[in-house]
Amino acid sequence: MQKALWPWNVPMIDKDLLALLACPACKGDVEEKQEKIVCLQCGRKYPIRDGIPVMLVDEAQK
């Protein structure tokens, strides 16, 4: 079963907020991909829960 897209494939995180975020592990730039915040440098994936990015290293997927 395919997961429903956040309303009509619209990004979950505001682009201005996303521009302020950085990976807490390596301080690299991040982007939103498939309902996660993904670090472009180290590749860690941080969950987004109820529209809020959980930027904790312990919560990240490597």
N, CA, C and O atoms as a MOPAC input file, in Angstrom:
PM7 MOZYME 1SCF
protein

 N      0.83400 1    -1.18300 1     0.00000 1
 C      0.00000 1     0.00000 1     0.00000 1
 C      0.87900 1     1.24700 1     0.00000 1
 O      1.79800 1     1.35800 1     0.81100 1
 N      0.60800 1     2.15900 1    -0.88200 1
 C      1.41200 1     3.37400 1    -1.00200 1
 C      0.99500 1     4.39500 1     0.05200 1
 O     -0.19200 1     4.57800 1     0.32000 1
 N      1.98400 1     5.05300 1     0.64100 1
 C      1.73800 1     6.06900 1     1.66500 1
 C      1.17800 1     7.32900 1     1.01100 1
 O      1.65600 1     7.76200 1    -0.03800 1
 N      0.16800 1     7.90500 1     1.63700 1
 C     -0.43000 1     9.14000 1     1.10500 1
 C      0.58200 1    10.28200 1     1.18300 1
 O      1.31800 1    10.41300 1     2.16100 1
 N      0.60200 1    11.09100 1     0.15300 1
 C      1.50500 1    12.23700 1     0.13300 1
 C      0.94400 1    13.35000 1     1.00500 1
 O     -0.26800 1    13.55200 1     1.07600 1
 N      1.83600 1    14.06000 1     1.66100 1
 C      1.43700 1    15.26000 1     2.41400 1
 C      0.71000 1    16.13700 1     1.41800 1
 O      1.11600 1    16.19500 1     0.25700 1
 N     -0.33600 1    16.81400 1     1.81700 1
 C     -1.36100 1    17.27200 1     0.87700 1
 C     -0.84800 1    17.64900 1    -0.50800 1
 O     -0.18800 1    18.66800 1    -0.71400 1
 N     -1.17900 1    16.79800 1    -1.41200 1
 C     -0.95200 1    17.04400 1    -2.83200 1
 C      0.49800 1    17.29600 1    -3.19300 1
 O      0.80500 1    18.16100 1    -4.01400 1
 N      1.37900 1    16.54100 1    -2.58100 1
 C      2.81000 1    16.56700 1    -2.89800 1
 C      3.45700 1    17.92700 1    -2.61700 1
 O      4.41900 1    18.30600 1    -3.28400 1
 N      2.93700 1    18.64800 1    -1.64500 1
 C      3.49000 1    19.93900 1    -1.22400 1
 C      4.52500 1    19.66900 1    -0.13100 1
 O      4.27900 1    18.83600 1     0.74100 1
 N      5.67600 1    20.35000 1    -0.15200 1
 C      6.67400 1    20.13600 1     0.90400 1
 C      6.07600 1    20.35500 1     2.28800 1
 O      5.25100 1    21.24800 1     2.48500 1
 N      6.50200 1    19.52900 1     3.24800 1
 C      5.98900 1    19.60900 1     4.61200 1
 C      6.61700 1    20.77100 1     5.38000 1
 O      5.98200 1    21.33900 1     6.26800 1
 N      7.84600 1    21.12300 1     5.05000 1
 C      8.58500 1    22.14200 1     5.78300 1
 C      8.69700 1    23.39900 1     4.91300 1
 O      9.03900 1    23.32000 1     3.73300 1
 N      8.40900 1    24.54200 1     5.50400 1
 C      8.51900 1    25.81800 1     4.80800 1
 C      9.95100 1    26.01400 1     4.30200 1
 O     10.90900 1    25.71200 1     5.01400 1
 N     10.09300 1    26.51400 1     3.09000 1
 C     11.43200 1    26.65100 1     2.49100 1
 C     12.32800 1    27.60300 1     3.29000 1
 O     13.54300 1    27.40900 1     3.32900 1
 N     11.75400 1    28.62200 1     3.92300 1
 C     12.55900 1    29.54300 1     4.73400 1
 C     13.09700 1    28.85300 1     5.98500 1
 O     14.24200 1    29.07800 1     6.37600 1
 N     12.27600 1    28.01800 1     6.61100 1
 C     12.73100 1    27.24400 1     7.77000 1
 C     13.80300 1    26.24700 1     7.34300 1
 O     14.82100 1    26.09700 1     8.02000 1
 N     13.58000 1    25.57800 1     6.24400 1
 C     14.54200 1    24.59000 1     5.75500 1
 C     15.90200 1    25.22700 1     5.49200 1
 O     16.93700 1    24.60300 1     5.72700 1
 N     15.90400 1    26.46300 1     5.00500 1
 C     17.16200 1    27.16900 1     4.73700 1
 C     17.94800 1    27.45300 1     6.01800 1
 O     19.16900 1    27.60400 1     5.97500 1
 N     17.25700 1    27.52500 1     7.15200 1
 C     17.92400 1    27.77700 1     8.43400 1
 C     18.45700 1    26.51400 1     9.10300 1
 O     19.34600 1    26.58500 1     9.95300 1
 N     17.91700 1    25.36300 1     8.72200 1
 C     18.29800 1    24.10900 1     9.37000 1
 C     19.65100 1    23.60100 1     8.88300 1
 O     20.04100 1    23.82000 1     7.73600 1
 N     20.35100 1    22.92100 1     9.77700 1
 C     21.61300 1    22.25100 1     9.44300 1
 C     21.64800 1    20.92400 1    10.18800 1
 O     21.00800 1    20.77600 1    11.23000 1
 N     22.37700 1    19.97900 1     9.66900 1
 C     22.52900 1    18.67900 1    10.30800 1
 C     23.22600 1    18.87300 1    11.66200 1
 O     24.30200 1    19.47000 1    11.71600 1
 N     22.63400 1    18.38200 1    12.74500 1
 C     23.27500 1    18.54500 1    14.04800 1
 C     24.54400 1    17.70600 1    14.20800 1
 O     25.36700 1    17.99100 1    15.07700 1
 N     24.70900 1    16.67700 1    13.37700 1
 C     25.88700 1    15.81800 1    13.48300 1
 C     27.10700 1    16.42400 1    12.79400 1
 O     28.20100 1    16.42600 1    13.35900 1
 N     26.92400 1    16.94000 1    11.57300 1
 C     28.08000 1    17.40900 1    10.80100 1
 C     27.96800 1    18.86900 1    10.36900 1
 O     28.89500 1    19.41500 1     9.77100 1
 N     26.83700 1    19.49900 1    10.66900 1
 C     26.57300 1    20.90900 1    10.31800 1
 C     26.38400 1    21.12600 1     8.82000 1
 O     26.46400 1    22.25600 1     8.33900 1
 N     26.13500 1    20.04300 1     8.08100 1
 C     25.92900 1    20.14300 1     6.63600 1
 C     24.55000 1    20.66900 1     6.27700 1
 O     23.64700 1    20.68900 1     7.11300 1
 N     24.39100 1    21.09400 1     5.03200 1
 C     23.10700 1    21.56000 1     4.51700 1
 C     22.13900 1    20.38700 1     4.42700 1
 O     22.55300 1    19.24000 1     4.26200 1
 N     20.84800 1    20.68400 1     4.53600 1
 C     19.82400 1    19.65100 1     4.48000 1
 C     18.76700 1    20.00600 1     3.44600 1
 O     18.62500 1    21.16200 1     3.04600 1
 N     18.02700 1    18.98400 1     3.02200 1
 C     16.88500 1    19.17600 1     2.14000 1
 C     15.79800 1    18.20000 1     2.55200 1
 O     16.06100 1    17.21800 1     3.24700 1
 N     14.58000 1    18.47700 1     2.11900 1
 C     13.46100 1    17.59600 1     2.42000 1
 C     13.29000 1    16.59400 1     1.28900 1
 O     13.19700 1    16.96500 1     0.11800 1
 N     13.24900 1    15.30800 1     1.66200 1
 C     13.03600 1    14.23400 1     0.68900 1
 C     12.17200 1    13.17400 1     1.33600 1
 O     12.47600 1    12.70700 1     2.43300 1
 N     11.11100 1    12.79300 1     0.67600 1
 C     10.25900 1    11.68700 1     1.11700 1
 C      9.91300 1    11.77100 1     2.59600 1
 O     10.11400 1    10.81600 1     3.34600 1
 N      9.39700 1    12.91000 1     3.00500 1
 C      8.92300 1    13.12800 1     4.37000 1
 C     10.02200 1    12.99800 1     5.42200 1
 O      9.75300 1    12.62200 1     6.56300 1
 N     11.26100 1    13.30900 1     5.03600 1
 C     12.38700 1    13.32300 1     5.95900 1
 C     13.27500 1    14.52400 1     5.62900 1
 O     13.24200 1    15.03900 1     4.51100 1
 N     14.05800 1    14.96100 1     6.60000 1
 C     15.08300 1    15.97300 1     6.37900 1
 C     16.38200 1    15.20700 1     6.17100 1
 O     16.81400 1    14.46700 1     7.05500 1
 N     17.00100 1    15.37500 1     5.02300 1
 C     18.18300 1    14.59300 1     4.64600 1
 C     19.39900 1    15.50200 1     4.57000 1
 O     19.36400 1    16.54700 1     3.91900 1
 N     20.48200 1    15.09600 1     5.24300 1
 C     21.73100 1    15.84600 1     5.19300 1
 C     22.43800 1    15.54800 1     3.87500 1
 O     22.61900 1    14.38700 1     3.50700 1
 N     22.83100 1    16.59100 1     3.17600 1
 C     23.51700 1    16.42700 1     1.89700 1
 C     24.97300 1    16.03100 1     2.06600 1
 O     25.60300 1    15.57600 1     1.11200 1
 N     25.51800 1    16.19600 1     3.26800 1
 C     26.92100 1    15.89300 1     3.50400 1
 C     27.12700 1    14.47200 1     4.05800 1
 O     27.88500 1    13.68800 1     3.48600 1
 N     26.45600 1    14.14500 1     5.16300 1
 C     26.69600 1    12.83900 1     5.79900 1
 C     25.59400 1    11.82400 1     5.49200 1
 O     25.76600 1    10.63700 1     5.76800 1
 N     24.47300 1    12.26300 1     4.93100 1
 C     23.41600 1    11.34800 1     4.52700 1
 C     22.42300 1    10.95900 1     5.61400 1
 O     21.51800 1    10.16600 1     5.35700 1
 N     22.56800 1    11.49500 1     6.81700 1
 C     21.60200 1    11.17200 1     7.87200 1
 C     20.21700 1    11.67600 1     7.47300 1
 O     20.07000 1    12.71000 1     6.82200 1
 N     19.19400 1    10.90000 1     7.89000 1
 C     17.80400 1    11.23200 1     7.58100 1
 C     17.06700 1    11.45200 1     8.89100 1
 O     16.99000 1    10.55500 1     9.73100 1
 N     16.52900 1    12.64700 1     9.05700 1
 C     15.81700 1    13.01900 1    10.27300 1
 C     14.31600 1    12.98900 1    10.00800 1
 O     13.86200 1    13.48700 1     8.97800 1
 N     13.54400 1    12.41400 1    10.92200 1
 C     12.10100 1    12.30400 1    10.69600 1
 C     11.39100 1    13.64900 1    10.83000 1
 O     11.87700 1    14.57200 1    11.48300 1
 N     10.23600 1    13.72700 1    10.19600 1
 C      9.33200 1    14.86000 1    10.36700 1
 C      8.07500 1    14.28100 1    11.00700 1
 O      7.41700 1    13.42200 1    10.41900 1
 N      7.74400 1    14.74000 1    12.19400 1
 C      6.57500 1    14.23600 1    12.91600 1
 C      5.57300 1    15.37000 1    13.10900 1
 O      5.89400 1    16.40700 1    13.69000 1
 N      4.36800 1    15.15900 1    12.61800 1
 C      3.30500 1    16.15900 1    12.71600 1
 C      3.76300 1    17.51000 1    12.17200 1
 O      3.41800 1    18.55700 1    12.71900 1
 N      4.54000 1    17.48000 1    11.09300 1
 C      4.99700 1    18.70500 1    10.45300 1
 C      6.18800 1    19.36500 1    11.12300 1
 O      6.58300 1    20.46500 1    10.73800 1
 N      6.77000 1    18.70200 1    12.13000 1
 C      7.89200 1    19.27400 1    12.87700 1
 C      9.13400 1    18.41300 1    12.65400 1
 O      9.10500 1    17.21400 1    12.93100 1
 N     10.23100 1    19.00500 1    12.15600 1
 C     11.45800 1    18.22000 1    11.96900 1
 C     12.08100 1    17.86000 1    13.32600 1
 O     12.24700 1    18.71600 1    14.19500 1
 N     12.41500 1    16.59000 1    13.48400 1
 C     13.05300 1    16.11100 1    14.71600 1
 C     14.55800 1    16.01300 1    14.42800 1
 O     15.04700 1    14.99500 1    13.93800 1
 N     15.26500 1    17.08100 1    14.74100 1
 C     16.68700 1    17.19100 1    14.39000 1
 C     17.57100 1    16.72800 1    15.55100 1
 O     18.38800 1    17.48600 1    16.07400 1
 N     17.38600 1    15.47400 1    15.93400 1
 C     18.18900 1    14.86700 1    17.00400 1
 C     19.02000 1    13.74300 1    16.40200 1
 O     18.48600 1    12.89700 1    15.68500 1
 N     20.31200 1    13.72300 1    16.68400 1
 C     21.20600 1    12.71600 1    16.12000 1
 C     20.72700 1    11.31100 1    16.48300 1
 O     20.81700 1    10.39600 1    15.66400 1
 N     20.22100 1    11.13300 1    17.69900 1
 C     19.74500 1     9.82100 1    18.13100 1
 C     18.51900 1     9.34700 1    17.35200 1
 O     18.25100 1     8.14600 1    17.30300 1
 N     17.78600 1    10.24800 1    16.75600 1
 C     16.58100 1     9.91500 1    15.98000 1
 C     16.87800 1     9.70000 1    14.49400 1
 O     16.01200 1     9.23400 1    13.75400 1
 N     18.08600 1    10.03200 1    14.05600 1
 C     18.43100 1     9.97200 1    12.63300 1
 C     18.67400 1     8.54700 1    12.16200 1
 O     19.11500 1     7.68500 1    12.92300 1
 N     18.37400 1     8.32300 1    10.88200 1
 C     18.72500 1     7.07000 1    10.20900 1
 C     19.98400 1     7.34400 1     9.40500 1
 O     20.10700 1     8.39500 1     8.77600 1
 N     20.89900 1     6.42500 1     9.42300 1
 C     22.13700 1     6.60400 1     8.66100 1
 C     22.02700 1     5.89700 1     7.34200 1
 O     22.96600 1     5.92500 1     6.54700 1

